[in-house]
Structure formats: structure tokens, C-alpha cells
Amino acid sequence: MIEVLKLLITFVLVIILIRLKVHVGISIFAGSILLGILFGLTPLELIKAFYYSSTAWSTVRLILIIVFIMAMTNVFSQIGYLKDMEKAIKELFPKAKYSLAMLPALIGLMPMPAGALVSAPMIEEVANKLNLKPEEKTVVNYWFRHVWEFSWPMYQAIIIASAILGIAVRDFSIKMFPLTILMIIIGYVLLLRPIKDETSETGNRKEGAKLLLKATYPILVIILVSIILGYDMVYGALIGFISALAPHFRNLDRKQILKRGVQPKIVFLLLAVMYFKYLLQTTGAVSALPEAIIQLNLPVTFVITLTPFIVGLMTGISFAYVGMAFPLLLPFFTSFDKIALAYLSGYMGMLFSPVHLCLVFSAEYYKAELERVYRKLLVPGAVLFILGVIYTILLR
């Protein structure tokens, strides 16, 4: 029980630091140092552990994937692909209310902080035509912006989870994809379908398809290489980045691409997560929780559900609940249904988190009352969790 208390102290420190707006990477790193100290490691041993965890291929691979994806996102921004996506959706889905979902979903294909703030102005004109209230605009934009985060292989949380679990990104994405489909269906039934839409505009679908292909082909390259052909995600991310970069190389601000791709805070976050995982294993701390649960007769499902949910709720960041909770829960992940349940629970915490930037910024942009936003989010969120749990049971 003393070991579990040490783990709890570490956990509380990280949560407190994040709540105090200390960067999540620094918070996790500080928690890692405290964990090592509590479990009797000397300063030299802590330094050696950081060296070993940082130079391991699993860590280097993780950093390379994130760097390539973030650099590619900057290329997209510089060459105007976001505008092309907006035009493409309006041509492909002239019925106004469908673009309310498609535009945030398209932006969601490119992981970026506060991405819902990018899609918010895109759908505002259409939302105003349909006389949506600020809270309705906020929930629709927020919901569809996040439908991919269960399974899209470019998301940091999925890449980090695959590294921690030792599961191929492809396998993780495929098994989690039904939750993405589920979220889309729930969003359509509960959020889109009730909207009255009498618009009768027509679009040029051929032109829309061309624009969409032009704006998303590097993403399709990643999917082809890493999901369809099954090569390691690091190769898919590299080839996807090169395919976006090469045709426009002379016209791009290459310093900005490097600056956006190699962000010290993000790189340090990844190093901190892998350091935390390494220390949990080398100190034997990771085995302390299962032993305590056996002694206390706590249900494993309860622990797997509650731990990621609390971290997701407190941080509002998907890679935080993966990076903090998954290494701790590794002994319980005896089958994929347990992994899926943990990810779903953390996701629900993140979705309802009052510090989730997408939620806060969307509400602020539309001048919506956050309490009313939560009321509108409650039913679709509850349905998603219940049906998601049923899916994880079927995975057994």
C-alpha cells in the first residue's frame, strides 16, 4: 500500500501542476522525478534513466512521427489547403447543415491545438443562415471536430498509445474506428437531423472532389502507406510530409516549417511521457497498483474506467490521459477490450473537461454560455459512452 501511496502522490503532483497551467510536459517530467525519488533512485540513476528512455528507438520514432505530421500541417497552412477544403465541402455538400459537420471534421483530420477555433469561423455563415443559437453552433462544431480522435492515426494520443502498448498504429486505429463511426452517427441523429434546413443550393461535385483531393492528398498518402500497406507510421508520416512539401518547396517558408515541426515543448512532452513509462517499469511501481487492487478487492474495470477519465477531465488533453494513465494501467491491459475501455473513458473526461481548449474557445467565439453548452452536450455524450462501452464488451 505504501507503493500505491507514492504513485498517488506523484499523480496528484502532476494534476496540480497542470491545473496551475504548467506545461503538461514539464508537469509529467516533474512527476517522473518525484516518482524516482520516492522509489529510492539516486540523481545519477535518474539521469541515466532519462538517457536510456530518450535514446530508445520507441522514443525517437515517436518524436519523428509527431515532427513530420506537425511540419506537414504547417505546409497545409502556408499553401492554402485549408481554404481549398472549405470550398470543396461547399461544392460537395451544398445542403447547408451537412457542411456544419463536414468542415469541422475535415479540420479534425489535421491535429492542431484548439482546432475547433479554426473551423468555427468556417461554419459561422452557414450556422447563421440556419438560425442556430450560440450553444448549438458550439456543440456541433466541437462534436464533429473530435470524431476522429478515437482512431485517426495522425493524432498524438494514438501514436503515443501505440508506443506505450507496443501495438502497431494500424491495428490500434482499425479496432478503434467503430467508435469514430458511432460518434458520427450519434452526431447526425441528435445534433444535425433536428436542424431545419430549407436551403436548395446546388454545388459542382466534380470541382469539389478535385479540390478535396488536391487539399488532402498528403493525408491520403499517410493512410495508404501506414494503414492500407501496413508500413510503420514513421515511414507514412515522412512520405506524407515529403509529398506535401516537394511540389511547393520553393514557395514555402522553410524556417517556419522547421519551427512548427520541431517545437521544443512538444518534443519535451514526448520525452517526458516515455521517461514516465520507463521509470514506472524500472522502479517496479507499475506492479504496485495491481497488487493493491487484489488486496482491496477493487474491480479492475472500475480502475480502468476511472483513472483515465479523471486525468482527461482534469487536463482536457487526450495525450495527457494516455501518457499518464496507460503506463500505470499496463498490467491490466490483458486484452484489447480493456485498452478500448480505458481510451473511451479518458476521451469522455477530455470531452467534458472545462479546460479543453476547443470547448472553451468555441464557446467564447460564438459567445455561448458554457452551462447551456454542457446541457446540450450531455445527452449525445452519454449515448456515446453507453454504446461505446457495449462495443468494448463485444471486443471480448
N, C-alpha and C positions, 0 to 999 in steps of 0.2 A: 504493500500500500504506500510505502514511502516513495517508491519509484513513480507511482501514479501521481502523487502529490507534486513531485518535481516536474512531471510533464504538465500538470495543470498550471503550475506557477509560470512555466515557460509560455504556455498557451495564453494565459492572462496577460503577460507582458506584451506579447505580440499584438493582441487585440487592443490593449490600451494605447500602444504606440500608434497603431493605425487610426484609432479614434481621435488621437491628438494630431492627426494629419501628417504624421511622419511617413515618409515614402514606404510603401509596402516592402520593397526590397531591403531597406535598412532595418525595418521592423523585424522581418524574418531573420535577417543576419544577427541582430541583437539577441533574438530568441535562441538562435543556434548557439551563440557564445555562452549564454546563460545555461542552456541545456548541458553543454560540455562541462562547464564549471561545476554544476550540480551533480554531475555523474563522475566527478573526480579527474577530469582531464587537465593536464598542465598546459601553460601557454604554448610551449613548444609543440605539444601534441595537437592543440587546436590549430596551430599554423600548418602543421603537416597535413592534418585532415582537410583543411581548406585547399591546400595544394593538390592533394590527391583527387578530391572531388571536382576541382576546377579543370584539371587536365585530363580527366576521364573522357573517352570518346563520346559517351552518352551526353555529357555536358556540352562538349564542343559542337556536337551535332545539333543539339537543341538550340544553341546560340546561332549557328549558321542558318538554320531554318527560319528563325524569327527575323534575323537581319535581312535575309533575301526577301521575305514577304513584306516587311516594312519598307524596304527600299523600292519594291515594286509598287506599293501603294502610293509612294511619293511620285513615281513616274506617271501613274494614272492621273494624279492631281495636276502635274505640270502640263501634260499634253491634252487635257480637257476631256478625258474619258468620262468623267462624272456627268458633264453636260450632255455628252452623247448618250449616256444611259437614260437620262431624263427624257430626251427627245424620243429615244427608241421605245420606251414604255408608253409614252403618249400616243405613238403611232400603233403599237401592238394592242394596247388596251384602251381604246377610245371611250369606253364606258367609264365615266369619271370615278366611280367608287372603287374600281379594281386597281386604278393607279395609286389609290391611297395605301394599298397593301404592297404592290409591286415595287414602288420606288424605295420605301424603307428596306424591303427585303433585298433589293439589289445592292443598296449601300451596305447591308449586312454581310454581303459576300466579301467585303474588304474590312478586316478587323481594324478598328481605329478607336481611340479613346473618345467617348461622348459622340459616337457615330450617329445617334438619333438626332443630334443637333444639325448634322449635315443634311439629313433627309427632311427635317421639319420645314424649312423654307420651300422645299421642292413640292410638298403636298398642300401647302397652305392655300394656294389659289383654288385648287380643286375642292378642298375642305370647306372653304368659304362659299363656293357655289352650291354646295350641298347643305349649307346652313348648319354645320356641325358646331356643337358647343366646344369651348376650350378643352374641357375634360375628355370629350370624345376624340378630338384631334390628338391629344396627348397619348391616350391609351392605344389608339390604332397605330400611330407612328411608333410607339415604344414596343408594342407587341410584335409587329411584323419585322422590326429592326432586329429582333433577337431570335427569330425562328431557327436560324442556322447554328446557333451556339451549342446545340446538342451534338452536332455531327460534322460540321464543315471543317475539313482538315487544315484550313489555314488559321484557325483560332488557336491562340496561345494555350488556352486551358486544355484543349485536346492534345496538342503537341506535348505539353508538359506531362499530362496524364499518361500518354503512351510511353514517355521516357521513364517515368516513375514505375509504371506497371510492367514494363518490358513487353508491351503489346504493340504490334505494328499499327501505325496511324490508320492504314486502310481497314484493318479488322475492327478497330475501335469505331471508326466512322460508320461502317456498314451496319454494325449491330445497334448503334445509337440512332441511325437515320429514321426508323419508325417514329421516334419521339419528335423529330422535326416535322414529319408528315402530320402527326397528331396535333401539334401546335398550330400548324397552318389550317387544318380542318376546323379546330375549335375557334380560331380567329375569324374564319369565314362565317361559320354558323352564328356565333354570338356577337361578333363585332361588325362585320361587313354586311351580312344579309339584311339586318334590320334597317339599314340606311336606305331611305327613299331616294332613288336616282332616276330622274326622268330625262336625263341627257340622251341625245341621239346623234352624237358626233360620230363621224367615220374617220378611220385612220388608214394610212398606207402601210399595210402589214409587211409588204416586201421591203420597203425602205426601212421600216422599224427593225426587221430581222437583220438586215445588213449592218445597221448602226449598232445593234446589240452585239453581234458577232465581232465587229471591229473593237468595241469597247471592252469586251470580256475575254478575248481570245487567250491572253496570258493565263487567266484563271482556268480556262478550259485545258490549257497545256499542262498545268499542275495536276488537274483531275485525271487527264489521260496517262501521265507518267506514273503518278503515285497511287491512284485508285484503280484505274482500269488495267494498266500494265503491271501494277504491284511493286514498282521500284521504291526504294527508300524515299521518304518525304524530302530528304535533303537534296536529292537529285531533282525531284519535281519542282521544288522551290527555286533552285538555281536555274533550271532551264526556263521556268516560267518568267523569272526576273530578266534573263537574257532576252527572251522573246519580246518582252515589253520594251527593254532598253535599246536593243540593236537598231530597229528602224528609225529611231528618233535621236540617236546618240549625239549628233552634232548640235541639235537644238535644245538640249537639256542642260540644266544647271547641275553639273555632276557633283559639285561640292555640297549642294543641298541634298542630293540623293544619298551621299555618304553620311551627311549629318543626320538625316532622318532614319537611315538604315541602322547605323551604329550609334544608338542612343545609350550613353553610359548608364543611365538609371535602369533601363530595361535589361541591359546585359548584366548589370549587378543583381537585379531581381532574379534572373535565371541562375546565376551563380549561387545566390543565397538559398534558393529553393533546393538545388541539388546538394548544397552543403548541409542543409537541414536534414534531408533524407539520409545522407551519408552518416551524420552524427547519430541519428536515431538507430541506425543499424549497428554502427561500430561500438556504441556505448551499451547496447543491449536494451535501450529504452523502449524500442519498438515491441519487445516481447512482454514488457511490464503490464501494458493495458489488457491483453488477453488473459493473463494470469489473474489480474484483479477482477475482471468480469466473471471469470469462472468462480472465484471465491464469493463474489457478491450476488451471483445468480442473475445478473442483468441480461436481458435478451440481446443477442448480437444485433438483431435487426434494429433495435432501438438505438444502439450506439452508432451503427452505420448511417441511420437516418438523421439523428440529432446533431452529430458532430459537424458534418459539412454544412447543414442548414444554419447553425449558429454562426459559423465562420462567414458563410455567404451573406447572411443578414447583417452582420456587423461590418463587413468590408465593402459589400456591393461589387465585388470583383470576382470573376469566375476563376482566374488563375490563382487567386488567393486561397479559395476553398480547396482547390485541387492541390496546390503546393503545400498547404499546411496540413490538411486532413488526410489526404491519400497516403503519404508516407507512414502516418500514425496507424492507419487502418489496414495496412498491407497484410497483416496476419489473418484478417477476417475475409479478405478477397479470395476466397477459395473457388469461386465460380463467377462468371460474368454478370449474372443477375444481381449480385451484391455490389459489384462495381457500378452497374447502371443505376441502382437504387441510391447509392452514395452521390453520384453525379447529379441525378434528378433532385435529390434533397438539397444539395448545395445550390443548384440552379434556382430552386424555388426561393431559397433565402436571398439570393442575389436579386431575383426579380422583384421582390417586395422590399428590398433594402432602402431605407431613407437616405443612404449616402451613395446610391447608384447614380453616377453622373448622367446617364442617359435619361433616367426618370426625372431627376431634378432639373436638368437643362431643358427638357421637352416641356415640362410644366411651366417653367419660367418663361420660355419662348412664347407659349400660347397664352400666358397669363391665367393658367388654370389653378384652381385650389387643390392642393395636394390631397386633402382629406377626401374630396369628391373623386379624384383620380383613383385613390385606393379602393373606394366603393365600387367603381366600375371595373377595376382590375380583379376584384375578389372572386367573382363567380368564374370567369374563364380560367383564373389561376387555380382555383380549387378543382375544377374539372380536369385541367391538365395534370395536376398532381395525382388525382384518383385514378385516371385512366393510365397515367404513366406507371404507377405502382402495379396496376394489373398487367401491363406489358412486361415489367421486370419479373413478375411471377411466372408469366408464360415463357420467359427465357430459361427457366429451370429445366 
